[in-house]
Amino acid sequence: MSKFTITCREFKPVMRNTLRGFADIRIAELHLDVKDIALHKKNDSRWAQLPAKPQVKDGVLVKGDDGKVQYIHLMHFDSRAVADAFSDAVVKAVLELDPQAFDDGGA
């Protein structure tokens, strides 16, 4: 598997449940910018989640039994190993830009 250079161009803090904010990243070798990657933290775990969009049916947001809006993933990796490697690289890039990004007190 090739290794790609991932840098974080911007981090926007948002504290809600496990969510810590959204990152805009650059994958240099692909000349690709990815916006709004969600960054999460729970206990000692940190992870990145590819962008998703809310589900809409007949012009109305779809909500689960818990009342939360349901989301559709726009992209996915073909293996858990690749997804985990990507997530780790994004977390590292975010921390290089903002070392306090995952602090519980804010950005």
Secondary structure, 3 states (H helix, E strand, C coil): CCCCCEEEEEEEEEEECCEEEEEEEEEHHHCEEEEEEEEEEECCEEEEECCEEECEECCEECECCCCCECEEECCCCCCHHHHHHHHHHHHHHHHHHCCCCCCCCCC
